[in-house]
Amino acid sequence: MEAEKHNSLIPLQCATCGSTQFEHSDESALAMCASCGRELTRDELIREKDNNIQEHAEDMGSKPFKTLGSN
């Protein structure tokens, strides 16, 4: 399928330090950045991820890209 070659993994980045590593436990409603300790709720994580996805989508729309295995 043509759409499959446009799949992209977009990591969540901490808005404070830029880290992509977060810690979360089942007992807590918060996720914590493993680098700076910033805590976010699930809703905040979703909002930040949505913003990050939008930025990547705009960037992908303005630049040509190669699929794996192409030169």
MOPAC internal coordinates of N, CA, C and O (Angstrom, degrees):
PM7 1SCF
backbone

  N    0.0000 0     0.00 0     0.00 0    0    0    0
  C    1.4444 1     0.00 0     0.00 0    1    0    0
  C    1.5276 1   108.74 1     0.00 0    2    1    0
  O    1.2310 1   120.26 1   -41.10 1    3    2    1
  N    1.2996 1   117.10 1   138.90 1    3    2    1
  C    1.4690 1   123.98 1  -177.84 1    5    3    2
  C    1.5279 1   112.13 1   -61.26 1    6    5    3
  O    1.2310 1   119.25 1   140.63 1    7    6    5
  N    1.3174 1   119.03 1   -39.37 1    7    6    5
  C    1.4632 1   122.44 1  -176.78 1    9    7    6
  C    1.5239 1   112.05 1   -65.69 1   10    9    7
  O    1.2310 1   119.51 1   153.65 1   11   10    9
  N    1.3228 1   118.53 1   -26.35 1   11   10    9
  C    1.4567 1   121.52 1  -177.49 1   13   11   10
  C    1.5218 1   112.16 1   -61.77 1   14   13   11
  O    1.2310 1   119.27 1   148.13 1   15   14   13
  N    1.3227 1   118.99 1   -31.87 1   15   14   13
  C    1.4611 1   120.20 1  -178.32 1   17   15   14
  C    1.5213 1   112.04 1   -73.61 1   18   17   15
  O    1.2310 1   119.60 1   171.92 1   19   18   17
  N    1.3310 1   118.37 1    -8.08 1   19   18   17
  C    1.4544 1   122.12 1   179.33 1   21   19   18
  C    1.5222 1   112.46 1   -98.76 1   22   21   19
  O    1.2310 1   119.98 1  -176.85 1   23   22   21
  N    1.3386 1   117.64 1     3.15 1   23   22   21
  C    1.4571 1   120.44 1   178.43 1   25   23   22
  C    1.5171 1   109.84 1   -65.99 1   26   25   23
  O    1.2310 1   120.73 1   -37.67 1   27   26   25
  N    1.3171 1   116.21 1   142.33 1   27   26   25
  C    1.4489 1   121.00 1  -178.68 1   29   27   26
  C    1.5194 1   109.45 1  -147.31 1   30   29   27
  O    1.2310 1   120.28 1   -39.31 1   31   30   29
  N    1.3214 1   117.07 1   140.69 1   31   30   29
  C    1.4473 1   122.54 1   176.11 1   33   31   30
  C    1.5220 1   107.35 1   -91.44 1   34   33   31
  O    1.2310 1   120.19 1   -57.68 1   35   34   33
  N    1.3133 1   117.24 1   122.32 1   35   34   33
  C    1.4553 1   122.09 1  -178.75 1   37   35   34
  C    1.5276 1   107.42 1  -118.16 1   38   37   35
  O    1.2310 1   120.42 1   -73.81 1   39   38   37
  N    1.3293 1   116.81 1   106.19 1   39   38   37
  C    1.4666 1   118.84 1  -178.22 1   41   39   38
  C    1.5167 1   112.02 1   -73.95 1   42   41   39
  O    1.2310 1   120.73 1   -30.56 1   43   42   41
  N    1.3119 1   116.21 1   149.44 1   43   42   41
  C    1.4481 1   121.50 1   173.47 1   45   43   42
  C    1.5153 1   107.35 1   -75.82 1   46   45   43
  O    1.2310 1   120.22 1   -47.24 1   47   46   45
  N    1.3262 1   117.19 1   132.76 1   47   46   45
  C    1.4533 1   121.70 1   177.92 1   49   47   46
  C    1.5221 1   109.57 1  -116.66 1   50   49   47
  O    1.2310 1   121.14 1   -39.77 1   51   50   49
  N    1.3031 1   115.43 1   140.23 1   51   50   49
  C    1.4599 1   121.15 1   175.60 1   53   51   50
  C    1.5265 1   108.12 1   -66.77 1   54   53   51
  O    1.2310 1   120.24 1   -51.52 1   55   54   53
  N    1.3218 1   117.15 1   128.48 1   55   54   53
  C    1.4578 1   121.67 1   179.84 1   57   55   54
  C    1.5256 1   111.94 1   -69.66 1   58   57   55
  O    1.2310 1   119.92 1   161.93 1   59   58   57
  N    1.3068 1   117.75 1   -18.07 1   59   58   57
  C    1.4584 1   121.44 1  -179.62 1   61   59   58
  C    1.5250 1   112.15 1   -84.19 1   62   61   59
  O    1.2310 1   120.40 1   130.60 1   63   62   61
  N    1.3396 1   116.85 1   -49.40 1   63   62   61
  C    1.4680 1   119.33 1  -173.34 1   65   63   62
  C    1.5244 1   114.45 1  -120.73 1   66   65   63
  O    1.2310 1   119.73 1   168.80 1   67   66   65
  N    1.3308 1   118.11 1   -11.20 1   67   66   65
  C    1.4585 1   121.12 1   179.20 1   69   67   66
  C    1.5161 1   115.14 1    87.62 1   70   69   67
  O    1.2310 1   119.86 1   178.82 1   71   70   69
  N    1.3098 1   117.86 1    -1.18 1   71   70   69
  C    1.4632 1   121.60 1   179.46 1   73   71   70
  C    1.5289 1   110.75 1   -64.92 1   74   73   71
  O    1.2310 1   120.71 1   -27.56 1   75   74   73
  N    1.3136 1   116.25 1   152.44 1   75   74   73
  C    1.4645 1   121.31 1   176.50 1   77   75   74
  C    1.5361 1   111.42 1  -111.38 1   78   77   75
  O    1.2310 1   120.31 1  -169.96 1   79   78   77
  N    1.3199 1   117.01 1    10.04 1   79   78   77
  C    1.4577 1   121.56 1  -178.23 1   81   79   78
  C    1.5353 1   110.01 1  -105.09 1   82   81   79
  O    1.2310 1   121.04 1   -57.65 1   83   82   81
  N    1.3397 1   115.61 1   122.35 1   83   82   81
  C    1.4561 1   121.27 1   179.41 1   85   83   82
  C    1.5160 1   109.35 1  -126.68 1   86   85   83
  O    1.2310 1   121.10 1   -31.38 1   87   86   85
  N    1.3232 1   115.50 1   148.62 1   87   86   85
  C    1.4586 1   122.22 1   176.83 1   89   87   86
  C    1.5200 1   108.37 1  -113.23 1   90   89   87
  O    1.2310 1   120.97 1   -38.03 1   91   90   89
  N    1.3308 1   115.76 1   141.97 1   91   90   89
  C    1.4618 1   120.62 1  -179.88 1   93   91   90
  C    1.5189 1   108.73 1  -149.91 1   94   93   91
  O    1.2310 1   120.74 1   -42.74 1   95   94   93
  N    1.3007 1   116.20 1   137.26 1   95   94   93
  C    1.4611 1   119.90 1   175.31 1   97   95   94
  C    1.5232 1   108.73 1  -119.03 1   98   97   95
  O    1.2310 1   120.72 1   -23.37 1   99   98   97
  N    1.3016 1   116.24 1   156.63 1   99   98   97
  C    1.4620 1   121.09 1   179.68 1  101   99   98
  C    1.5279 1   111.79 1   -66.83 1  102  101   99
  O    1.2310 1   120.09 1   155.78 1  103  102  101
  N    1.3341 1   117.43 1   -24.22 1  103  102  101
  C    1.4548 1   120.76 1  -178.54 1  105  103  102
  C    1.5291 1   112.60 1   -78.78 1  106  105  103
  O    1.2310 1   120.11 1   161.26 1  107  106  105
  N    1.3286 1   117.39 1   -18.74 1  107  106  105
  C    1.4588 1   120.63 1  -175.57 1  109  107  106
  C    1.5253 1   111.16 1  -110.91 1  110  109  107
  O    1.2310 1   120.63 1   -34.82 1  111  110  109
  N    1.3179 1   116.40 1   145.18 1  111  110  109
  C    1.4621 1   121.62 1   176.00 1  113  111  110
  C    1.5214 1   110.76 1   -86.84 1  114  113  111
  O    1.2310 1   120.42 1   179.99 1  115  114  113
  N    1.3342 1   116.80 1    -0.01 1  115  114  113
  C    1.4541 1   121.35 1  -177.29 1  117  115  114
  C    1.5250 1   111.54 1  -110.77 1  118  117  115
  O    1.2310 1   121.32 1   -30.90 1  119  118  117
  N    1.3283 1   115.08 1   149.10 1  119  118  117
  C    1.4577 1   121.84 1   169.27 1  121  119  118
  C    1.5176 1   106.12 1  -106.96 1  122  121  119
  O    1.2310 1   120.15 1   -35.67 1  123  122  121
  N    1.3326 1   117.31 1   144.33 1  123  122  121
  C    1.4544 1   120.74 1  -177.51 1  125  123  122
  C    1.5270 1   109.85 1  -121.99 1  126  125  123
  O    1.2310 1   120.88 1   -45.96 1  127  126  125
  N    1.3329 1   115.93 1   134.04 1  127  126  125
  C    1.4525 1   121.00 1   175.09 1  129  127  126
  C    1.5264 1   107.53 1   -64.76 1  130  129  127
  O    1.2310 1   120.27 1   -51.53 1  131  130  129
  N    1.3194 1   117.09 1   128.47 1  131  130  129
  C    1.4578 1   121.58 1  -178.02 1  133  131  130
  C    1.5230 1   112.34 1   -70.78 1  134  133  131
  O    1.2310 1   120.31 1   161.58 1  135  134  133
  N    1.3185 1   117.02 1   -18.42 1  135  134  133
  C    1.4556 1   120.70 1  -177.96 1  137  135  134
  C    1.5276 1   112.81 1   -91.03 1  138  137  135
  O    1.2310 1   119.94 1   125.77 1  139  138  137
  N    1.3304 1   117.72 1   -54.23 1  139  138  137
  C    1.4730 1   120.19 1  -173.76 1  141  139  138
  C    1.5279 1   113.59 1  -106.56 1  142  141  139
  O    1.2310 1   119.82 1   170.26 1  143  142  141
  N    1.3280 1   117.95 1    -9.74 1  143  142  141
  C    1.4579 1   121.03 1   178.21 1  145  143  142
  C    1.5190 1   114.77 1    84.91 1  146  145  143
  O    1.2310 1   119.74 1  -175.59 1  147  146  145
  N    1.3334 1   118.10 1     4.41 1  147  146  145
  C    1.4602 1   120.69 1   178.78 1  149  147  146
  C    1.5251 1   109.47 1   -60.56 1  150  149  147
  O    1.2310 1   120.44 1   -45.17 1  151  150  149
  N    1.3273 1   116.76 1   134.83 1  151  150  149
  C    1.4593 1   121.64 1   179.48 1  153  151  150
  C    1.5181 1   110.20 1  -108.06 1  154  153  151
  O    1.2310 1   121.31 1   -42.30 1  155  154  153
  N    1.3295 1   115.09 1   137.70 1  155  154  153
  C    1.4588 1   121.63 1   179.72 1  157  155  154
  C    1.5093 1   109.32 1  -133.75 1  158  157  155
  O    1.2310 1   121.02 1   -32.92 1  159  158  157
  N    1.3329 1   115.65 1   147.08 1  159  158  157
  C    1.4553 1   120.25 1   173.45 1  161  159  158
  C    1.5311 1   108.65 1   -79.90 1  162  161  159
  O    1.2310 1   120.69 1   -10.03 1  163  162  161
  N    1.3085 1   116.28 1   169.97 1  163  162  161
  C    1.4657 1   121.20 1   177.79 1  165  163  162
  C    1.5336 1   110.49 1   -59.13 1  166  165  163
  O    1.2310 1   120.19 1   136.86 1  167  166  165
  N    1.3375 1   117.24 1   -43.14 1  167  166  165
  C    1.4642 1   120.98 1   179.62 1  169  167  166
  C    1.5273 1   111.68 1   -63.12 1  170  169  167
  O    1.2310 1   120.43 1   140.25 1  171  170  169
  N    1.3355 1   116.78 1   -39.75 1  171  170  169
  C    1.4684 1   119.99 1   177.87 1  173  171  170
  C    1.5275 1   110.83 1   -65.15 1  174  173  171
  O    1.2310 1   120.46 1   139.16 1  175  174  173
  N    1.3277 1   116.73 1   -40.84 1  175  174  173
  C    1.4693 1   120.25 1   177.49 1  177  175  174
  C    1.5262 1   110.97 1   -60.79 1  178  177  175
  O    1.2310 1   120.52 1   136.57 1  179  178  177
  N    1.3196 1   116.61 1   -43.43 1  179  178  177
  C    1.4652 1   121.07 1  -179.83 1  181  179  178
  C    1.5276 1   110.48 1   -63.54 1  182  181  179
  O    1.2310 1   120.50 1   135.99 1  183  182  181
  N    1.3286 1   116.66 1   -44.01 1  183  182  181
  C    1.4717 1   120.52 1   178.82 1  185  183  182
  C    1.5257 1   111.34 1   -61.20 1  186  185  183
  O    1.2310 1   120.68 1   135.16 1  187  186  185
  N    1.3253 1   116.31 1   -44.84 1  187  186  185
  C    1.4681 1   119.85 1  -179.62 1  189  187  186
  C    1.5208 1   110.89 1   -67.42 1  190  189  187
  O    1.2310 1   119.96 1   142.02 1  191  190  189
  N    1.3082 1   117.68 1   -37.98 1  191  190  189
  C    1.4687 1   121.15 1   177.82 1  193  191  190
  C    1.5287 1   109.53 1   -64.72 1  194  193  191
  O    1.2310 1   120.03 1   137.24 1  195  194  193
  N    1.3346 1   117.54 1   -42.76 1  195  194  193
  C    1.4658 1   120.91 1   178.27 1  197  195  194
  C    1.5269 1   111.08 1   -59.93 1  198  197  195
  O    1.2310 1   120.13 1   137.77 1  199  198  197
  N    1.3359 1   117.36 1   -42.23 1  199  198  197
  C    1.4657 1   120.86 1   177.67 1  201  199  198
  C    1.5242 1   111.00 1   -63.22 1  202  201  199
  O    1.2310 1   120.43 1   138.45 1  203  202  201
  N    1.3211 1   116.77 1   -41.55 1  203  202  201
  C    1.4615 1   121.95 1   180.00 1  205  203  202
  C    1.5298 1   110.62 1   -65.71 1  206  205  203
  O    1.2310 1   120.00 1   139.00 1  207  206  205
  N    1.3127 1   117.60 1   -41.00 1  207  206  205
  C    1.4683 1   121.88 1   177.71 1  209  207  206
  C    1.5201 1   110.16 1   -62.28 1  210  209  207
  O    1.2310 1   120.35 1   135.54 1  211  210  209
  N    1.3331 1   116.93 1   -44.46 1  211  210  209
  C    1.4632 1   120.71 1   179.69 1  213  211  210
  C    1.5242 1   111.27 1   -61.02 1  214  213  211
  O    1.2310 1   120.06 1   136.90 1  215  214  213
  N    1.3358 1   117.50 1   -43.10 1  215  214  213
  C    1.4650 1   120.97 1   178.96 1  217  215  214
  C    1.5247 1   110.79 1   -62.28 1  218  217  215
  O    1.2310 1   119.91 1   136.17 1  219  218  217
  N    1.3421 1   117.77 1   -43.83 1  219  218  217
  C    1.4585 1   121.27 1   179.22 1  221  219  218
  C    1.5329 1   111.12 1   -65.20 1  222  221  219
  O    1.2310 1   120.36 1   140.18 1  223  222  221
  N    1.3287 1   116.91 1   -39.82 1  223  222  221
  C    1.4622 1   120.60 1  -179.88 1  225  223  222
  C    1.5245 1   110.63 1   -63.40 1  226  225  223
  O    1.2310 1   120.30 1   137.48 1  227  226  225
  N    1.3267 1   117.04 1   -42.52 1  227  226  225
  C    1.4610 1   120.53 1   178.24 1  229  227  226
  C    1.5240 1   110.63 1   -64.54 1  230  229  227
  O    1.2310 1   120.50 1   139.56 1  231  230  229
  N    1.3312 1   116.65 1   -40.44 1  231  230  229
  C    1.4613 1   121.36 1   179.12 1  233  231  230
  C    1.5299 1   110.76 1   -65.90 1  234  233  231
  O    1.2310 1   120.25 1   138.01 1  235  234  233
  N    1.3276 1   117.13 1   -41.99 1  235  234  233
  C    1.4667 1   121.03 1   179.81 1  237  235  234
  C    1.5257 1   110.95 1   -65.47 1  238  237  235
  O    1.2310 1   120.36 1   145.68 1  239  238  237
  N    1.3192 1   116.92 1   -34.32 1  239  238  237
  C    1.4535 1   120.85 1  -179.87 1  241  239  238
  C    1.5160 1   113.05 1   -69.64 1  242  241  239
  O    1.2310 1   120.41 1   157.48 1  243  242  241
  N    1.3229 1   116.83 1   -22.52 1  243  242  241
  C    1.4584 1   119.91 1  -177.45 1  245  243  242
  C    1.5225 1   113.48 1   -99.69 1  246  245  243
  O    1.2310 1   119.70 1   174.47 1  247  246  245
  N    1.3374 1   118.17 1    -5.53 1  247  246  245
  C    1.4610 1   120.97 1  -177.52 1  249  247  246
  C    1.5287 1   110.15 1  -129.46 1  250  249  247
  O    1.2310 1   120.48 1   -40.26 1  251  250  249
  N    1.3234 1   116.69 1   139.74 1  251  250  249
  C    1.4655 1   118.28 1   171.00 1  253  251  250
  C    1.5311 1   109.04 1   -71.15 1  254  253  251
  O    1.2310 1   120.53 1   -28.75 1  255  254  253
  N    1.3091 1   116.58 1   151.25 1  255  254  253
  C    1.4621 1   119.10 1   178.81 1  257  255  254
  C    1.5145 1   108.91 1  -138.20 1  258  257  255
  O    1.2310 1   121.63 1   -20.54 1  259  258  257
  N    1.3407 1   114.49 1   159.46 1  259  258  257
  C    1.4545 1   121.09 1  -179.96 1  261  259  258
  C    1.5185 1   109.13 1  -106.25 1  262  261  259
  O    1.2310 1   120.85 1   -32.39 1  263  262  261
  N    1.3082 1   115.98 1   147.61 1  263  262  261
  C    1.4534 1   120.51 1   173.37 1  265  263  262
  C    1.5167 1   107.94 1   -88.23 1  266  265  263
  O    1.2310 1   119.93 1   -17.13 1  267  266  265
  N    1.3145 1   117.74 1   162.87 1  267  266  265
  C    1.4521 1   121.01 1   177.93 1  269  267  266
  C    1.5220 1   109.93 1   -58.24 1  270  269  267
  O    1.2310 1   120.94 1   -43.55 1  271  270  269
  N    1.3102 1   115.81 1   136.45 1  271  270  269
  C    1.4511 1   120.54 1   178.05 1  273  271  270
  C    1.5195 1   114.14 1    89.33 1  274  273  271
  O    1.2310 1   119.21 1   171.57 1  275  274  273
  N    1.3263 1   119.12 1    -8.43 1  275  274  273
  C    1.4575 1   119.82 1   177.55 1  277  275  274
  C    1.5181 1   109.90 1   -94.19 1  278  277  275
  O    1.2310 1   120.54 1   -25.35 1  279  278  277
  N    1.3059 1   116.58 1   154.65 1  279  278  277
  C    1.4798 1   120.14 1  -178.41 1  281  279  278
  C    1.4984 1   110.92 1  -112.06 1  282  281  279
  O    1.2310 1   120.10 1   180.00 1  283  282  281

